[in-house]
Amino acid sequence: MISYRSVTKRFADGTVAVQDFSLDVPRGTLTVLAGSSGCGKTTLMRMVNRMVDPSSGQVLVDGEDVAGRDPVALRRRIGYVMQNSGLLPHRTVAQNIATVPRLNGVDRRAARRRTGEMMELVGLDAKLADRYPAQLSGGQQQRVGVARGLAADPDILLMDEPFGAVDPLVRSELQRQLRQLHGQIGTTILFVTHDMDEALALGDQIVLLRAGADIAQQGTPREFVAEPANDFVRTFLGLDRGQRTLHRERAADGSIVVVDAHGRPAGVLAEPDGRPDDGARPGAMADGGPRPGTQDAPGA
Amino acid sequence: MNWVLDNLPLIADRTWAHLATSLPAILAALVISVPLGWLAHRYRVLNGPVLTGAGLMYAIPSLPLFIVLPVLIGTGVRDVVNVVVALTLYGVALLVRSVADGLDGVPPEARSAAVALGYPPLRRFLTVDLPLAGPVILSGLRVVAVSTVSLCTVGAVLGIPSLGLLFTDGFQRGILAEILTGIVLTVVLALALDRLLVALGRLAMPWTRAEVGA
């Protein structure tokens, strides 16, 4: 459980990145902080592991103010996955993943074993263990980043736009696997993104921020799409442009395809014979791997 | 050629003396430059003074330095320590900038990843910043190595043994072979040291030779 209590961050140059922000991130959930760049979402995330200290207010982890904790020890208890993977370029995949266990004094052999488990967990081929980050694809690098973030079995995982730099196909696959992984391990995840599709696909809870970390809306993906709180939320979701307004069309083979306002297919409506109902929940668009419709819809 | 064959022990002696003078100087220059370069990198106010100061040291002519140093550090005029100290100063003059540049060039995301993972500051410097600055520091060190081996010969003017004594002696006694031997061996020594550093660098920094996309 992470709790922000009236947190404000004023930087030395006078910029107020975060103004009187309060939020609870319940244990075991995946909470997404969404918003445009400069809205303070990364600053908020970095307060959890004390890479940024608030000017006023408190950040509590399991009821304890992090300000009273040693930053180095705190960071080793909290996983961190960053954009462009943030892998250490001079260390191999295995060494990168084993970083925190090794810092914690786990012996080489145990760390190696743990590395193997983590690589399997995130779907990395064991043959990649001795490669350097520069020898991996973007998607592989991000998997190593996730494995490294989880290697010390943290209670909290912070993810700062971790899939921002990979291509859309790999991104949706990584998102699908993250959801699955989260279901499996139950770590509390705080996830930062500027991509609303990603927020809808991943979040148990989404917190959409305006400049100064002002909360525009907080809720489940379903609530966001069904009941956007204001025009800002509607614009951010793309509702004002009709991108999420769907209607039904009959495809050539008789199946019913759901299409958005631009005529882009979003999915296939369930058939009476019990085919999966992919399009029922708006937030589920990226739930099932490659978006249904872009590839599978027969009428697309 | 006969001169060389007749004087092999002398040549070996001079080569050994040359190495015994230049290697400690190169090593000392590295050890001193790392903290100085870090200061210049870490504190912007110190950047100018440290780098300019270091650069100016290189402008001190070597002969007067060899003469002034014994007075300053209380050694004899012919003491080899003078040469080692002078060469160290020249080495530092060249290397401080490489260390500062190398540290400046460490990717910021690698540094903040190390912070986020929970590296304590000193350990982060030694195991993340320094190795990532390694390739730039190494290229500076190669220049220092070659320049030190070459400058080391100047001590011969004061009679301090090195390959330089082969040219001064050869010149005084008119032995061309001796002069040539001194020059060739100095060049060979400098090149060998340079190659050795490159090889050590490849061993110590295996990620720099990892082929991208292999």
HADDOCK unambig.tbl for C-alpha pairs under 7 A between the chains (distance, minus, plus):
assign (segid A and resid 72 and name CA) (segid B and resid 118 and name CA) 4.64 0.50 0.50
assign (segid A and resid 72 and name CA) (segid B and resid 119 and name CA) 6.57 0.50 0.50
assign (segid A and resid 72 and name CA) (segid B and resid 120 and name CA) 6.22 0.50 0.50
assign (segid A and resid 73 and name CA) (segid B and resid 118 and name CA) 6.68 0.50 0.50
assign (segid A and resid 75 and name CA) (segid B and resid 116 and name CA) 5.98 0.50 0.50
assign (segid A and resid 75 and name CA) (segid B and resid 117 and name CA) 5.89 0.50 0.50
assign (segid A and resid 75 and name CA) (segid B and resid 118 and name CA) 4.89 0.50 0.50
assign (segid A and resid 76 and name CA) (segid B and resid 117 and name CA) 5.94 0.50 0.50
assign (segid A and resid 76 and name CA) (segid B and resid 118 and name CA) 5.13 0.50 0.50
assign (segid A and resid 80 and name CA) (segid B and resid 116 and name CA) 6.43 0.50 0.50
assign (segid A and resid 80 and name CA) (segid B and resid 117 and name CA) 6.93 0.50 0.50
assign (segid A and resid 86 and name CA) (segid B and resid 109 and name CA) 5.61 0.50 0.50
assign (segid A and resid 86 and name CA) (segid B and resid 110 and name CA) 5.63 0.50 0.50
assign (segid A and resid 86 and name CA) (segid B and resid 113 and name CA) 5.54 0.50 0.50
assign (segid A and resid 87 and name CA) (segid B and resid 110 and name CA) 6.51 0.50 0.50
assign (segid A and resid 88 and name CA) (segid B and resid 110 and name CA) 5.51 0.50 0.50
assign (segid A and resid 90 and name CA) (segid B and resid 132 and name CA) 6.82 0.50 0.50
assign (segid A and resid 90 and name CA) (segid B and resid 207 and name CA) 5.42 0.50 0.50
assign (segid A and resid 100 and name CA) (segid B and resid 117 and name CA) 6.36 0.50 0.50
assign (segid A and resid 132 and name CA) (segid B and resid 207 and name CA) 6.43 0.50 0.50
assign (segid A and resid 134 and name CA) (segid B and resid 212 and name CA) 5.67 0.50 0.50
assign (segid A and resid 135 and name CA) (segid B and resid 211 and name CA) 6.84 0.50 0.50
assign (segid A and resid 135 and name CA) (segid B and resid 212 and name CA) 4.67 0.50 0.50
assign (segid A and resid 135 and name CA) (segid B and resid 213 and name CA) 4.53 0.50 0.50
assign (segid A and resid 135 and name CA) (segid B and resid 214 and name CA) 6.00 0.50 0.50
assign (segid A and resid 136 and name CA) (segid B and resid 213 and name CA) 6.50 0.50 0.50
